[in-house]
Amino acid sequence: APRPIKIDAQASMFHTPGDISSVPEYIKNKNIVVFDIETTGLNVMEDRITEIGAVRIKDGVITECFSTLVNPYKTIPPEVVEKTGITNEMVVDSPSWDKVAPDFYKFCYGAVLAGHNIDNFDVPFIKNQCKALKLPFDHETIDTLTLARKYFAGKVVNYKLETLLDYYSIEVDAHHRALDDCVDEIRRRFGNRAICAASLMGDLKMAQDKCEMVMMPGLTY
């Protein structure tokens, strides 16, 4: 079964290690799990999860990560393979969802979940697949798509993650300080979606708190 990888020392998105004075109040003493999934399609009831990746953040510091392919026991359509890069051969020997879900549930326990479009896509998928396992997936969420629609109206042509990253000049392929191999694995698999969602979460919550678009220092993934 997949297990989270503990990072002993990690660079912060907001401050120098040991000094949390510059950490936004909404993040202080709060555990946040930024995550992303890939699936066999868009139908919550019929399609299945094929990959999941996440980072856990405490006081603005990435402390752990979780990443695994999932065997959906369902053929991945060619058009989805082309989009995600995940083939049927890649998942055939991967753990099934009933093996992955308990570990991911433990990884997320007590945390606020964050990501882009998670309220309409990622969370419904996970909730549906957790029903049979009797795992209550009822965490508080922060959806950067919801925040973007509220605070970016008239500022961008659409609210896609890539568009918002471009708006903030967040480089998705750039090396970021001390981010180590386990976070690089999430970057490789998800094209920085999970990590960039963490960046956008900081930016968008600042916009929510101050009602203005201000770039938060240090968030350049």
C-alpha positions in Angstrom: 0.0 0.0 0.0 1.3 3.5 -0.7 2.6 5.5 2.2 3.3 9.2 2.7 6.9 10.3 2.5 8.0 12.4 5.4 10.3 15.4 4.6 12.6 16.2 7.4 13.6 19.7 6.1 11.6 21.7 3.6 11.6 25.2 2.2 8.6 27.3 3.1 6.4 29.1 0.7 6.0 32.1 2.9 8.9 32.4 5.3 12.4 31.3 6.5 12.4 28.1 8.5 11.6 28.7 12.2 10.0 32.1 11.6 6.3 32.1 10.9 5.7 35.8 11.4 5.1 36.3 7.7 2.7 33.4 7.4 -0.9 34.5 6.7 -3.2 34.1 9.7 -5.5 31.7 7.8 -2.6 29.2 7.4 -1.1 29.4 10.8 -1.5 26.3 12.9 -3.6 24.7 10.1 -2.9 21.6 8.1 -3.7 21.9 4.4 -3.6 19.1 1.8 -3.3 20.2 -1.7 -4.1 17.4 -4.1 -5.0 16.4 -7.6 -6.4 13.2 -9.3 -6.4 11.7 -12.7 -9.3 9.5 -13.8 -10.6 7.3 -16.7 -13.1 10.0 -17.7 -15.4 12.8 -16.4 -18.4 10.7 -15.2 -18.3 10.6 -11.4 -20.5 7.6 -11.2 -19.0 5.5 -13.9 -15.3 6.5 -14.2 -12.5 5.6 -11.8 -9.4 7.3 -10.3 -6.1 6.3 -12.0 -3.7 8.4 -10.1 -3.6 10.6 -7.0 -0.9 13.0 -5.7 -0.9 15.4 -2.8 1.3 17.6 -0.5 0.6 18.3 3.1 1.4 21.9 4.3 1.8 23.2 7.9 2.4 26.8 8.5 3.3 27.3 4.9 5.8 24.5 4.8 5.4 21.4 2.7 5.9 18.6 5.2 4.8 15.4 3.4 3.7 14.1 0.1 1.5 11.2 -1.2 1.6 9.9 -4.8 0.5 6.7 -6.4 -1.0 5.2 -9.5 -4.3 3.4 -9.0 -5.6 0.4 -10.9 -9.2 1.4 -12.0 -10.0 -2.1 -13.2 -11.5 -0.4 -16.2 -10.0 0.4 -19.6 -8.6 3.9 -20.0 -9.9 5.4 -23.3 -7.2 6.4 -25.9 -8.2 10.1 -25.6 -7.7 10.0 -21.9 -4.4 8.3 -22.3 -3.3 11.1 -24.7 -4.4 13.8 -22.2 -3.0 12.3 -19.0 -0.1 10.2 -20.2 -1.3 7.3 -18.1 -1.6 4.0 -20.0 -3.4 0.8 -19.1 0.0 -0.9 -18.9 1.1 1.6 -16.3 -1.7 0.9 -13.9 -2.1 -2.9 -14.3 0.2 -3.7 -11.4 -0.8 -0.7 -9.3 -2.9 -1.0 -6.0 -6.7 -0.8 -6.3 -8.7 2.0 -4.8 -9.7 0.0 -1.8 -6.0 -0.3 -0.9 -5.2 3.3 -1.6 -8.2 5.0 0.0 -7.5 4.2 3.6 -3.9 5.5 3.4 -5.0 8.7 1.6 -7.8 9.1 4.2 -5.2 8.9 7.0 -2.9 11.3 5.1 -5.8 13.9 4.9 -7.1 13.4 8.4 -7.6 16.7 10.2 -6.6 18.8 7.2 -8.4 21.3 4.9 -8.3 20.1 1.3 -7.3 22.5 -1.4 -6.9 22.5 -5.2 -8.3 23.7 -8.4 -11.8 22.7 -9.3 -11.8 20.1 -6.5 -15.4 20.9 -5.3 -16.8 19.9 -8.7 -14.4 17.2 -9.8 -11.8 15.7 -7.4 -13.8 15.6 -4.2 -17.0 14.2 -5.8 -14.9 11.4 -7.4 -13.2 10.5 -4.1 -16.5 10.7 -2.1 -18.2 8.4 -4.6 -15.4 5.8 -4.5 -15.2 6.0 -0.7 -18.9 5.2 -0.1 -18.5 1.4 -0.4 -15.5 1.7 2.0 -17.5 3.7 4.6 -14.8 6.4 4.7 -16.5 9.8 5.4 -14.7 12.2 3.1 -16.2 15.4 4.5 -13.3 17.8 4.9 -13.4 21.5 4.6 -12.2 22.6 1.2 -10.6 25.6 -0.5 -11.3 25.6 -4.2 -9.1 28.0 -6.1 -11.5 27.9 -9.1 -14.3 29.2 -6.9 -12.1 32.0 -5.5 -10.8 32.8 -9.0 -14.4 33.2 -10.4 -15.2 35.6 -7.6 -12.0 37.7 -7.6 -10.8 37.5 -11.2 -14.0 38.5 -12.9 -13.1 40.6 -15.9 -9.3 40.2 -15.3 -8.7 36.9 -17.2 -10.2 35.2 -20.3 -11.0 32.1 -18.4 -10.4 30.5 -15.0 -8.2 27.5 -16.0 -5.3 26.8 -13.8 -2.8 27.5 -16.6 -4.4 30.9 -17.2 -4.2 31.9 -13.6 -0.6 30.7 -13.4 0.2 32.9 -16.4 -1.6 35.9 -14.7 0.7 35.6 -11.7 3.7 34.7 -13.8 4.1 31.4 -11.8 6.6 29.2 -13.6 5.5 25.6 -13.5 8.8 24.1 -14.7 11.2 26.2 -12.7 13.3 24.7 -10.0 12.1 25.8 -6.6 14.8 26.1 -3.8 14.8 23.0 -1.6 11.9 21.1 -2.9 13.2 17.6 -2.9 12.6 14.4 -4.9 9.2 13.4 -3.4 7.7 16.8 -4.4 9.5 16.6 -7.8 7.6 13.3 -8.3 4.3 15.1 -7.9 5.6 17.8 -10.3 6.6 15.1 -12.8 3.2 13.3 -12.6 0.9 16.2 -12.3 2.7 19.0 -14.2 2.9 21.0 -10.9 -0.9 21.1 -10.5 -0.8 20.3 -6.8 2.1 22.6 -6.0 0.8 25.4 -8.1 -2.6 25.1 -6.5 -0.9 25.7 -3.2 0.7 28.9 -4.6 -2.6 30.1 -6.0 -4.4 29.3 -2.8 -2.1 31.7 -1.0 -2.6 34.4 -3.7 -6.3 34.0 -3.9 -6.9 33.9 -0.2 -4.9 37.1 0.1 -7.2 38.6 -2.5 -10.2 37.4 -0.5 -8.8 38.9 2.7 -7.8 42.2 1.2 -10.2 42.3 -1.8 -7.4 43.2 -4.2 -5.0 41.2 -6.4 -1.6 41.3 -4.8 1.2 38.9 -5.6 2.4 37.1 -2.4 6.2 37.1 -2.1 8.0 33.8 -2.5 5.2 32.0 -4.5 7.1 31.3 -7.7 6.7 27.6 -8.7 
